[in-house]
Amino acid sequence: MKKQYLLTPGPTPIPPEVALKEALPILHHRTNEFAAIYKDVAEGLQYVFQTKNEVYTIAGSGTAAMEAAVVNVVSAGDKVIVASCGNFGDRWVKIAQSYGANVVQASVPWGNVVKPAEIEKALKENPDAKAVYTTFTETSTGVVNDIKAIGEIVSKTDAVFIVDAVSGLVGQEFKTDDWNVDIAVSGSQKGLMLAPGLSFITLSEKAWKAVENSKAPKFYLDIKKYKKSYATNETPFTPPVTLIVSLQESLKVIKEKGLENLWSEYKLLAKAARAGMKALGLELFGEIPCEVVTSAKAPEGIGGKIVKTLREKYGVSIAGGQGDLKGKIIRFAHMGFIGKADLLVGFACLEMVLTELGVQIEKGKGVAAAEEALLNG
Ligand SMILES: Cc1ncc(COP(=O)(O)O)c(C=O)c1O
């Protein structure tokens, strides 16, 4: 048996009170008992998304809600703008193209952030674009995009603004309504501190108008079905009852703590993680780092080995790079049920692994820098 530390950008560790709910007997989902839970969950989701609009729960990983945000908005041949800055932004391109959308890219190289001015330009050049798709925190690189600025630009056009907040929700300030986000999507296994398996989507009035015109084929992800069932506190298909019961508990934990307090805590953890990386001589990766995952360049040729050794020898899971960044960066997450002590353990083990792999570092320096940042707030 080995003690495990999950410092990956999803799944994340979950609080014990949330995990315990998963052991309760299964409820039937067409009952008043379940409806009361679902209603409570729906209200809690409105709080975390910071929206007055309905938030629908779909059984499936975050990508299910991303696909729902495409099939319910586009028709084959429609023009859409995708502003990608990493693997998950590229996923919007792939999903949109698989439904026959004409994708105009306002993308930037991985590691950079999306430029609001580029989106403005793309919208001027493509006034017929039906939607603009982008990512809040791009987990594959560790950057955060200025959703507020982009939202302001898109709100002045007829295009619907659609944001992947799968990894950033709860972990970093995100305001669906105030930032003019028409469709926001997320998933259960990150900031919401829950097991994987649920995804979420919320739509503005402007988005609903696009839904009325969308002709892409859909059945399970037909959002109108979710809206209809929502009116009676139900889901259109059998929901993962266990996950929804535990979601009620995680939302309670989040509400008790307060979103603003959580945002500040993750901000501090991010600051400490960045200080730790720098102190170890690891150059930070990404133009504007987000607050849920810290990326740093790995010493030449050992990115994969760092991740593997940490996990196999010390039970500490972090993430490596994806796509072209495979082996080149390491990603150390601070999202979900993660505290200061977890971060320090992660850094202590990272120092041991770097030393074992022959990297010249001064042991204790990363931990000390992280401690300093944590102590100074
Ligand atoms: C930003 C972002 N978008 C989308 C996804 C896809 O979510 P899932 O793997 O739950 O389908 C992830 C998961 O890592 C993510 O971090």
The ligand as a MOL file (V3000), in Angstrom:
LIG
                    3D

  0  0  0     0  0            999 V3000
M  V30 BEGIN CTAB
M  V30 COUNTS 16 16 0 0 0
M  V30 BEGIN ATOM
M  V30 1 C -9.8090 22.9390 -19.9030 0
M  V30 2 C -10.3530 21.5640 -20.1190 0
M  V30 3 N -11.3140 21.4040 -21.0400 0
M  V30 4 C -11.8490 20.2100 -21.2870 0
M  V30 5 C -11.4210 19.0920 -20.6110 0
M  V30 6 C -12.0150 17.7860 -20.9660 0
M  V30 7 O -12.7060 17.2640 -19.9150 0
M  V30 8 P -12.9580 15.6910 -19.7750 0
M  V30 9 O -11.6330 15.0280 -19.7840 0
M  V30 10 O -13.6670 15.6310 -18.4660 0
M  V30 11 O -13.8120 15.2900 -20.9130 0
M  V30 12 C -10.4300 19.1980 -19.6450 0
M  V30 13 C -9.9390 18.0150 -18.9220 0
M  V30 14 O -8.8060 17.8720 -18.5720 0
M  V30 15 C -9.8870 20.4710 -19.3950 0
M  V30 16 O -8.9300 20.6370 -18.4730 0
M  V30 END ATOM
M  V30 BEGIN BOND
M  V30 1 1 1 2
M  V30 2 1 2 3
M  V30 3 2 2 15
M  V30 4 2 3 4
M  V30 5 1 4 5
M  V30 6 1 5 6
M  V30 7 2 5 12
M  V30 8 1 6 7
M  V30 9 1 7 8
M  V30 10 2 8 9
M  V30 11 1 8 10
M  V30 12 1 8 11
M  V30 13 1 12 13
M  V30 14 1 12 15
M  V30 15 2 13 14
M  V30 16 1 15 16
M  V30 END BOND
M  V30 END CTAB
M  END
